[in-house]
Amino acid sequence: MDKIEKMKELIKEIDKHNYNYYVKDEPTISDKEYDKLYYSLVDLEKETGVVLPYSPTLRVGGQVLEGFTKKRHEVLLYSLNKVRDYQDLRSWTEEMQALASGTDFALEYKFDGLQMVIEYNHGIFVEATTRGNGTIGEDVSAQVKTIKSVPLKIDFKGRLIVQGECMMTNKNFALYNKSATEKLKNPRNAAAGAVRNLDPKETAKRKLDYFCYSILLCEGQNFQTQQQMRDFLVKNGFKTGDFFKICKNADEIIEYIKQVDKVKNRLDVQIDGMVVKINKVSPREEIGYTAKYPKWAVAFKFEATEVSTMLEDVVWQVGRTGRVTPIAILQPVELAGATVSRATLNNIDDIKRKNLFTKARVFVRRSNEVIPEVMGLAEKYENSKEIVTPKNCPVCNHNLTQKGPLLFCTNHFDCKAQVVDRLCHFASRNAMNIEGLSEKTIEAFYLNLGVRELSDLYKLKKEDLLSLDKFKEKKAQNVINALEKSKNCDLSKFLFSLGIEEVGLKTAKDLAKHFKTLKAIKGATRAELLEVEDIGEIIANNILLYFEDKDNLKEIDHLLKMGVKIEEVKESGDKRLAGKTFVLTGTLSKPRKEVEELIESYGGKTSSSVSKKTDFVLAGEEAGSKLDKAKTLGVKIINEQEFFKMVDMK
């Protein structure tokens, strides 16, 4: 075999592994084995002086460009008409069924990225062009070649023009921002900025993806349906996303839209709605187009997850660790189905980086169903004011200490906000589970009964409680009973109750499972802590610092002396679910937490997302998109009866 033929063979093998890794999410070789193949190709290219036009070595990016060349689209790119609500959607589907007798509908994600058109000829990547104004775009071929989910060579040898979306997944966005000097604002802007960067090497660093959803031109092919188009794209190695449904009517479309709406903020890709097209291709030309959009397709937009509003003021909130966090007070605005009037600002560096001012208009985003976040400055005015970093605690007036971009109040036992928050966490359901201790009750304990430390709760007597307003005989006795009952707790809940920074319930469970006893955790070295799954340097350091603090050790001793008994982890001989990962979805007959604990007791693991590594999806009533993804990936789906049979329960 000559060297050029050897290069072709290497490219074919590397392309196969790239497809498995970047499109199918199913790596088939190790990084070391992949590197060996890749650098064998690099060496041959140097030796021969030949780089084939579809070589994966072209993906790293070449010379910095001087500018972008304008390119006229061969096929006009239309926008999509939007339906405002479900009634509009029903009206549209009824109209389409009348115009295209017997048609069903294709339903897909509406990706929120940068639209891109890519052309192939003779099976080879030719060029990539941005949407631009729909008629003229910009040639960004060098940048798009760096995207590893874009095939540089395909099986189809005719001329092909496809349309899709360049995107940065949430996972890659978070990974990039971890080490970036200049943080990216959001995945959409990150993708657009990467593609329009004149240095392709910078594009490559952002690890973009390309999701393909439309065929604009395909020489010699006559597609009957949207389903056939998608199958063609998949067959030729394009990434298409994990959601595609054929629906018979509006009811089915709406049901799927509602399911996606519930989980959209937990997806790895940014979507802002759903696209509905008639599945049949032949009636499309007859149904036609307006000047702006095809009549045979519509977009159903979800409620906005990013809006602009006025930043009226900034208040500083003190948490249980003493950390002082800035909170934005906003002019109330509707966002993702809720009225938002407060949002997080993270820290003082975040405020400076985003160039924020009070009495200025800012962008606010809501993601993952958590507190909204101020993303950046939209517009500054004459009366806008600089945000001043406080020098004293807003609650107790104690001097603040700065550690990097973070502010702390070190008045650990006499700062009301810290103490009350710490006690609330300790008493919460997932910690010591002390019933009847609301934030108002704990605040009364602080103000009237001198409660400052966790162990002070167990010093309370019934007569102390009766001295408080709104405490009668029955309520006082109930609290005393709840305190007594809480003294028996398992190790993971006790660890969680201590409020060690960044040690959540899962980490506490992992620590308990690994070390078995509190004594072992207290004496663990950094190296031993890092052996625990999902514990990295930061969490390990937080645990070490907590147990090196004499006050913390003294408080644990006080709790034990007050009668707190920690149930240490005993090895179970039955590990029938060892090595198995379960994902739970839908409504189950038992509380989800109880089922998760049952799985863990038999050596299994639970995860919140479905992947190829998932062994079983346990599906209850009204299971949503996780069930669909399991079907797509071929993951085994079981019902409750099958699960309980696995663990010998009726």
GINOR-V954539 format. One record per residue. N is the residue number from 1. SS is DSSP state (hx for helix, st for strand, lp for the rest). PHI is phi as a letter, one per 20 degrees, with the letter a starting at -180 (999 if undefined). D_FIRST is the distance of its C-alpha to the first C-alpha in whole Angstrom. Layout:
BEGIN
N;SS;PHI;D_FIRST / N;SS;PHI;D_FIRST
END
This chain:
BEGIN
1;lp;999;0 / 2;lp;f;4 / 3;hx;f;7 / 4;hx;f;8 / 5;hx;f;6 / 6;hx;f;6 / 7;hx;f;10 / 8;hx;f;11 / 9;hx;f;10 / 10;hx;f;12 / 11;hx;f;15 / 12;hx;g;15 / 13;hx;f;16 / 14;hx;f;18 / 15;hx;f;20 / 16;hx;f;21 / 17;hx;f;22 / 18;hx;f;24 / 19;hx;f;25 / 20;hx;f;27 / 21;hx;e;28 / 22;hx;e;30 / 23;hx;d;31 / 24;lp;e;31 / 25;lp;l;32 / 26;lp;c;31 / 27;lp;g;28 / 28;lp;d;26 / 29;lp;c;24 / 30;lp;f;26 / 31;hx;g;26 / 32;hx;f;25 / 33;hx;f;22 / 34;hx;f;22 / 35;hx;g;22 / 36;hx;f;19 / 37;hx;f;17 / 38;hx;f;18 / 39;hx;f;19 / 40;hx;f;15 / 41;hx;f;15 / 42;hx;g;18 / 43;hx;f;16 / 44;hx;f;13 / 45;hx;f;15 / 46;hx;f;18 / 47;hx;f;15 / 48;hx;e;14 / 49;lp;m;18 / 50;lp;d;16 / 51;lp;c;18 / 52;lp;f;17 / 53;lp;f;20 / 54;lp;d;20 / 55;lp;f;18 / 56;hx;f;21 / 57;hx;f;21 / 58;hx;f;24 / 59;hx;f;26 / 60;hx;f;28 / 61;lp;n;29 / 62;lp;d;30 / 63;lp;f;33 / 64;lp;f;36 / 65;lp;e;37 / 66;lp;e;40 / 67;lp;r;41 / 68;lp;d;41 / 69;lp;e;40 / 70;st;f;42 / 71;st;b;41 / 72;st;e;43 / 73;lp;f;41 / 74;lp;f;41 / 75;lp;d;42 / 76;lp;g;45 / 77;lp;e;45 / 78;lp;e;49 / 79;st;e;50 / 80;st;d;51 / 81;st;f;55 / 82;st;d;57 / 83;st;e;59 / 84;lp;e;62 / 85;lp;b;62 / 86;hx;f;62 / 87;hx;f;65 / 88;hx;f;63 / 89;hx;f;60 / 90;hx;f;62 / 91;hx;f;63 / 92;hx;f;60 / 93;hx;f;58 / 94;hx;f;61 / 95;hx;f;61 / 96;hx;f;57 / 97;hx;f;58 / 98;hx;f;61 / 99;hx;e;58 / 100;lp;c;55 / 101;lp;g;57 / 102;lp;m;55 / 103;lp;f;53 / 104;lp;d;52 / 105;st;c;50 / 106;st;e;47 / 107;st;c;48 / 108;st;c;46 / 109;st;f;46 / 110;st;e;47 / 111;st;f;45 / 112;lp;d;46 / 113;lp;c;44 / 114;st;d;43 / 115;st;f;42 / 116;st;b;38 / 117;st;d;37 / 118;st;c;33 / 119;st;d;32 / 120;st;c;28 / 121;st;b;27 / 122;lp;l;24 / 123;lp;n;23 / 124;st;d;23 / 125;st;g;26 / 126;st;d;28 / 127;st;a;31 / 128;st;c;34 / 129;st;c;37 / 130;st;f;40 / 131;lp;f;43 / 132;lp;m;46 / 133;lp;e;49 / 134;lp;n;47 / 135;lp;d;47 / 136;st;c;45 / 137;st;c;43 / 138;st;d;41 / 139;st;f;37 / 140;lp;c;36 / 141;hx;g;32 / 142;hx;f;31 / 143;hx;f;33 / 144;hx;f;32 / 145;lp;f;28 / 146;lp;f;29 / 147;lp;e;31 / 148;lp;f;28 / 149;lp;e;29 / 150;lp;e;29 / 151;lp;f;25 / 152;lp;e;23 / 153;st;b;22 / 154;lp;c;23 / 155;lp;f;23 / 156;lp;f;26 / 157;lp;e;25 / 158;lp;f;28 / 159;lp;f;30 / 160;st;b;32 / 161;st;c;34 / 162;st;d;35 / 163;st;c;38 / 164;st;a;38 / 165;st;c;40 / 166;st;e;38 / 167;st;b;40 / 168;lp;d;40 / 169;lp;f;41 / 170;hx;g;44 / 171;hx;f;42 / 172;hx;f;40 / 173;hx;f;43 / 174;hx;f;45 / 175;hx;f;42 / 176;hx;f;42 / 177;hx;f;46 / 178;hx;g;46 / 179;hx;d;44 / 180;lp;f;45 / 181;lp;f;48 / 182;lp;d;49 / 183;lp;f;49 / 184;lp;e;48 / 185;lp;f;50 / 186;lp;b;49 / 187;hx;g;45 / 188;hx;f;46 / 189;hx;f;47 / 190;hx;f;44 / 191;hx;f;41 / 192;hx;f;43 / 193;hx;f;43 / 194;hx;f;40 / 195;hx;f;38 / 196;lp;e;41 / 197;lp;e;40 / 198;lp;f;39 / 199;lp;d;37 / 200;hx;g;34 / 201;hx;f;33 / 202;hx;f;37 / 203;hx;g;36 / 204;hx;g;33 / 205;hx;f;35 / 206;lp;e;37 / 207;lp;l;35 / 208;lp;f;36 / 209;st;c;35 / 210;st;c;35 / 211;st;d;37 / 212;st;e;36 / 213;st;c;39 / 214;st;b;39 / 215;st;d;37 / 216;st;e;39 / 217;st;b;37 / 218;st;b;34 / 219;lp;g;34 / 220;lp;n;34 / 221;lp;d;35 / 222;lp;c;39 / 223;lp;f;39 / 224;lp;e;43 / 225;st;b;43 / 226;hx;f;42 / 227;hx;g;41 / 228;hx;f;38 / 229;hx;f;37 / 230;hx;f;37 / 231;hx;g;35 / 232;hx;f;33 / 233;hx;f;32 / 234;hx;f;31 / 235;hx;f;29 / 236;lp;e;27 / 237;lp;n;27 / 238;lp;e;30 / 239;lp;e;33 / 240;lp;d;36 / 241;lp;n;39 / 242;lp;e;40 / 243;lp;c;43 / 244;st;b;43 / 245;st;c;46 / 246;st;d;48 / 247;st;d;51 / 248;lp;e;54 / 249;lp;b;57 / 250;hx;f;58 / 251;hx;g;59 / 252;hx;f;56 / 253;hx;g;54 / 254;hx;f;57 / 255;hx;f;57 / 256;hx;f;53 / 257;hx;f;54 / 258;hx;f;57 / 259;hx;f;54 / 260;hx;f;52 / 261;hx;g;55 / 262;hx;f;56 / 263;hx;d;52 / 264;hx;g;51 / 265;hx;f;52 / 266;hx;d;50 / 267;lp;f;46 / 268;lp;e;43 / 269;lp;d;43 / 270;lp;e;46 / 271;st;c;48 / 272;st;c;51 / 273;st;r;52 / 274;st;c;50 / 275;st;d;49 / 276;st;d;50 / 277;st;c;49 / 278;st;f;50 / 279;lp;f;47 / 280;st;f;48 / 281;lp;e;46 / 282;lp;g;48 / 283;lp;f;51 / 284;hx;f;50 / 285;hx;f;50 / 286;hx;f;54 / 287;hx;f;55 / 288;lp;n;54 / 289;st;c;54 / 290;lp;e;56 / 291;lp;f;56 / 292;lp;d;54 / 293;st;b;53 / 294;st;f;52 / 295;st;f;55 / 296;st;e;52 / 297;st;b;51 / 298;st;b;53 / 299;st;d;53 / 300;st;d;55 / 301;st;e;55 / 302;lp;f;56 / 303;lp;f;59 / 304;lp;g;58 / 305;lp;d;57 / 306;st;c;57 / 307;st;c;60 / 308;st;d;62 / 309;st;b;66 / 310;st;e;68 / 311;st;e;68 / 312;st;f;72 / 313;st;a;72 / 314;st;c;70 / 315;st;d;72 / 316;st;d;70 / 317;st;d;70 / 318;st;d;70 / 319;lp;d;68 / 320;lp;f;69 / 321;lp;e;67 / 322;lp;n;69 / 323;st;f;66 / 324;st;d;68 / 325;st;d;65 / 326;st;f;66 / 327;st;c;67 / 328;st;e;67 / 329;st;e;70 / 330;st;d;69 / 331;st;f;71 / 332;st;g;70 / 333;st;b;68 / 334;st;f;66 / 335;st;b;62 / 336;lp;l;60 / 337;lp;n;64 / 338;st;c;66 / 339;st;e;68 / 340;st;d;67 / 341;st;c;69 / 342;st;c;67 / 343;st;b;64 / 344;st;e;62 / 345;lp;d;62 / 346;lp;m;60 / 347;lp;a;61 / 348;hx;f;62 / 349;hx;f;59 / 350;hx;f;58 / 351;hx;f;61 / 352;hx;f;61 / 353;hx;f;57 / 354;lp;e;58 / 355;lp;l;61 / 356;lp;e;63 / 357;st;c;67 / 358;st;f;70 / 359;lp;l;71 / 360;st;c;68 / 361;st;e;66 / 362;st;c;63 / 363;st;e;60 / 364;st;c;60 / 365;st;c;57 / 366;lp;c;57 / 367;lp;c;54 / 368;lp;l;54 / 369;lp;l;58 / 370;lp;d;59 / 371;lp;g;61 / 372;lp;f;60 / 373;st;c;59 / 374;st;f;60 / 375;st;e;57 / 376;st;r;58 / 377;st;e;61 / 378;st;e;61 / 379;st;b;64 / 380;lp;d;67 / 381;lp;c;70 / 382;lp;f;73 / 383;lp;e;75 / 384;lp;f;71 / 385;st;c;72 / 386;st;f;70 / 387;lp;e;69 / 388;lp;e;71 / 389;lp;f;69 / 390;lp;f;72 / 391;lp;d;74 / 392;st;c;76 / 393;lp;f;75 / 394;lp;f;76 / 395;lp;d;78 / 396;lp;d;79 / 397;lp;m;79 / 398;lp;f;78 / 399;st;f;76 / 400;st;e;72 / 401;st;d;69 / 402;st;d;66 / 403;st;c;62 / 404;lp;m;60 / 405;lp;e;60 / 406;st;d;62 / 407;st;d;66 / 408;st;c;68 / 409;st;e;71 / 410;lp;e;72 / 411;lp;e;76 / 412;lp;g;74 / 413;lp;d;77 / 414;lp;c;80 / 415;lp;e;77 / 416;hx;g;78 / 417;hx;g;75 / 418;hx;f;73 / 419;hx;f;75 / 420;hx;f;76 / 421;hx;f;72 / 422;hx;f;71 / 423;hx;f;74 / 424;hx;f;73 / 425;hx;f;69 / 426;hx;g;70 / 427;hx;e;73 / 428;lp;f;70 / 429;lp;g;69 / 430;lp;f;65 / 431;lp;d;67 / 432;lp;e;71 / 433;lp;l;71 / 434;lp;e;75 / 435;lp;f;77 / 436;lp;n;79 / 437;lp;d;78 / 438;lp;f;77 / 439;hx;f;77 / 440;hx;f;80 / 441;hx;f;82 / 442;hx;f;80 / 443;hx;f;81 / 444;hx;f;84 / 445;hx;f;84 / 446;hx;f;83 / 447;hx;f;86 / 448;hx;d;88 / 449;hx;d;87 / 450;lp;m;85 / 451;lp;f;82 / 452;lp;c;80 / 453;lp;d;77 / 454;hx;g;75 / 455;hx;f;78 / 456;hx;f;81 / 457;hx;g;80 / 458;hx;e;81 / 459;hx;e;84 / 460;lp;f;86 / 461;lp;d;89 / 462;hx;g;90 / 463;hx;f;93 / 464;hx;f;91 / 465;hx;f;89 / 466;hx;f;92 / 467;lp;f;93 / 468;lp;e;91 / 469;lp;f;91 / 470;lp;m;90 / 471;lp;d;90 / 472;lp;d;92 / 473;hx;g;93 / 474;hx;f;90 / 475;hx;f;87 / 476;hx;f;88 / 477;hx;f;88 / 478;hx;f;85 / 479;hx;f;83 / 480;hx;f;84 / 481;hx;f;83 / 482;hx;f;79 / 483;hx;f;79 / 484;hx;f;80 / 485;hx;f;78 / 486;hx;f;75 / 487;lp;f;76 / 488;st;e;73 / 489;st;b;70 / 490;st;e;66 / 491;hx;f;64 / 492;hx;f;62 / 493;hx;f;65 / 494;hx;f;67 / 495;hx;g;64 / 496;hx;f;63 / 497;hx;f;67 / 498;lp;f;67 / 499;lp;m;65 / 500;lp;f;62 / 501;lp;g;61 / 502;lp;m;57 / 503;lp;e;58 / 504;lp;e;58 / 505;hx;f;59 / 506;hx;f;55 / 507;hx;f;55 / 508;hx;f;58 / 509;hx;f;57 / 510;hx;f;54 / 511;hx;f;56 / 512;hx;f;58 / 513;hx;f;56 / 514;hx;f;54 / 515;hx;e;57 / 516;lp;m;60 / 517;lp;c;63 / 518;hx;f;64 / 519;hx;g;65 / 520;hx;f;61 / 521;hx;f;60 / 522;hx;f;63 / 523;lp;e;62 / 524;lp;f;58 / 525;lp;e;56 / 526;hx;g;53 / 527;hx;f;51 / 528;hx;f;52 / 529;hx;f;53 / 530;hx;f;49 / 531;lp;f;48 / 532;lp;f;50 / 533;lp;g;47 / 534;lp;m;47 / 535;lp;d;50 / 536;lp;d;48 / 537;hx;g;50 / 538;hx;f;52 / 539;hx;f;54 / 540;hx;g;54 / 541;hx;f;56 / 542;hx;f;58 / 543;hx;f;59 / 544;hx;f;59 / 545;hx;f;62 / 546;hx;f;64 / 547;hx;e;64 / 548;hx;e;65 / 549;lp;f;68 / 550;hx;f;71 / 551;hx;f;73 / 552;hx;f;70 / 553;hx;f;71 / 554;hx;f;74 / 555;hx;f;74 / 556;hx;f;72 / 557;hx;f;75 / 558;hx;f;77 / 559;hx;f;76 / 560;hx;f;75 / 561;hx;f;79 / 562;lp;f;80 / 563;lp;o;79 / 564;lp;f;75 / 565;st;d;73 / 566;st;e;70 / 567;st;e;68 / 568;lp;f;65 / 569;lp;f;62 / 570;lp;d;62 / 571;lp;f;59 / 572;lp;e;59 / 573;lp;f;58 / 574;lp;e;56 / 575;lp;d;53 / 576;lp;f;52 / 577;lp;d;50 / 578;lp;g;48 / 579;lp;n;45 / 580;lp;d;46 / 581;st;d;46 / 582;st;d;48 / 583;st;c;49 / 584;st;d;52 / 585;st;b;53 / 586;lp;n;56 / 587;st;e;60 / 588;lp;d;60 / 589;lp;f;64 / 590;lp;d;64 / 591;lp;g;63 / 592;hx;g;59 / 593;hx;f;60 / 594;hx;f;62 / 595;hx;f;59 / 596;hx;f;56 / 597;hx;f;58 / 598;hx;f;58 / 599;hx;f;54 / 600;hx;f;54 / 601;hx;f;57 / 602;lp;e;55 / 603;lp;n;52 / 604;lp;e;50 / 605;st;c;49 / 606;st;d;50 / 607;st;c;48 / 608;lp;e;49 / 609;lp;c;46 / 610;lp;e;44 / 611;lp;b;40 / 612;lp;f;37 / 613;lp;e;39 / 614;lp;f;42 / 615;lp;e;43 / 616;st;b;46 / 617;st;d;48 / 618;st;e;52 / 619;st;d;53 / 620;lp;e;57 / 621;st;f;59 / 622;lp;l;58 / 623;lp;f;54 / 624;lp;d;52 / 625;hx;f;49 / 626;hx;f;48 / 627;hx;f;48 / 628;hx;f;46 / 629;hx;f;43 / 630;hx;g;43 / 631;hx;f;43 / 632;hx;f;40 / 633;hx;e;38 / 634;lp;m;39 / 635;lp;f;41 / 636;st;f;44 / 637;st;d;48 / 638;st;c;51 / 639;lp;e;54 / 640;hx;f;57 / 641;hx;g;58 / 642;hx;f;55 / 643;hx;f;55 / 644;hx;f;58 / 645;hx;f;57 / 646;hx;f;54 / 647;lp;d;57 / 648;lp;l;60 / 649;lp;d;62 / 650;lp;e;64
END
